[in-house]
Amino acid sequence: MSVVYPRYLHILHRGLVLIRQACQCGDVRRAEAIADALHNLPLALERPGELAQFPEIYLAPLVQLYPDLAELLGEAEGQSDQLPNGNAP
């Protein structure tokens, strides 16, 4: 498994948790925005060219809407301390 995959699997996991939290708070628009960005991730993982563009195409617009989600973009770009060696936290 590529070192990149654990990073993106963690992003997917974190996104699902964030969707659940948004739903519990009744913030359907936030949940929808996160789901809309992350539902593209499994296909992108199968296509390296698309995976390289995933942060810019899907996560950057999400962070524009919800700046508090910048951790997802930072992690995708390898700027997060959460997975320094590509290992799960």
C-alpha positions as CSV (number, residue, x, y, z in Angstrom):
1,M,0.0,0.0,0.0
2,S,1.4,3.4,-0.9
3,V,2.2,5.8,1.9
4,V,-0.4,8.2,0.5
5,Y,-3.2,5.7,1.0
6,P,-3.3,5.8,4.8
7,R,-3.4,9.6,4.7
8,Y,-6.4,9.5,2.4
9,L,-8.1,6.8,4.4
10,H,-7.7,8.9,7.5
11,I,-9.2,11.9,5.6
12,L,-12.2,9.7,4.6
13,H,-12.6,8.5,8.2
14,R,-12.3,12.0,9.6
15,G,-14.8,13.2,7.0
16,L,-17.3,10.6,8.0
17,V,-17.0,11.6,11.6
18,L,-17.5,15.2,10.7
19,I,-20.6,14.3,8.6
20,R,-22.1,12.4,11.6
21,Q,-21.4,15.4,13.9
22,A,-22.9,17.9,11.4
23,C,-26.0,15.7,11.2
24,Q,-26.3,15.4,15.0
25,C,-26.2,19.3,15.1
26,G,-28.8,19.5,12.3
27,D,-26.3,21.2,10.0
28,V,-27.4,19.4,6.8
29,R,-25.6,21.8,4.5
30,R,-22.3,21.2,6.1
31,A,-22.8,17.4,6.1
32,E,-23.8,17.6,2.4
33,A,-20.7,19.7,1.5
34,I,-18.4,17.2,3.2
35,A,-20.0,14.2,1.7
36,D,-20.0,15.9,-1.7
37,A,-16.2,16.4,-1.5
38,L,-15.3,13.0,0.0
39,H,-17.5,10.7,-2.1
40,N,-15.0,11.3,-4.9
41,L,-12.1,9.9,-2.9
42,P,-12.5,6.2,-3.5
43,L,-12.4,6.6,-7.3
44,A,-9.5,9.0,-7.0
45,L,-7.5,6.4,-5.1
46,E,-7.8,4.1,-8.1
47,R,-6.5,6.8,-10.4
48,P,-3.1,8.4,-9.4
49,G,-3.7,11.4,-11.7
50,E,-7.0,12.2,-10.1
51,L,-5.6,11.6,-6.7
52,A,-3.0,14.3,-7.2
53,Q,-5.7,16.8,-8.1
54,F,-8.1,15.7,-5.4
55,P,-7.0,18.4,-2.8
56,E,-7.3,21.2,-5.3
57,I,-10.5,20.1,-6.9
58,Y,-12.5,18.8,-4.0
59,L,-11.0,19.8,-0.7
60,A,-10.0,23.5,-1.4
61,P,-13.6,24.5,-2.3
62,L,-14.8,22.7,0.9
63,V,-12.4,24.7,3.0
64,Q,-13.5,27.9,1.3
65,L,-17.0,27.2,2.6
66,Y,-15.9,25.9,5.9
67,P,-12.4,27.2,6.9
68,D,-12.4,25.1,10.1
69,L,-12.0,22.0,7.8
70,A,-8.5,23.2,6.7
71,E,-7.0,20.2,8.5
72,L,-8.4,17.9,5.8
73,L,-6.7,19.9,3.0
74,G,-3.5,20.2,5.0
75,E,-3.4,16.5,5.6
76,A,-4.1,15.7,1.9
77,E,-1.2,18.0,1.0
78,G,1.1,16.2,3.5
79,Q,1.2,19.2,5.9
80,S,-0.5,17.5,8.8
81,D,1.2,16.2,11.9
82,Q,-1.5,13.6,12.3
83,L,0.1,11.0,10.0
84,P,3.8,11.9,9.9
85,N,4.9,8.5,8.6
86,G,1.8,7.6,6.7
87,N,0.7,5.6,9.7
88,A,-2.8,5.7,11.3
89,P,-3.0,7.7,14.4
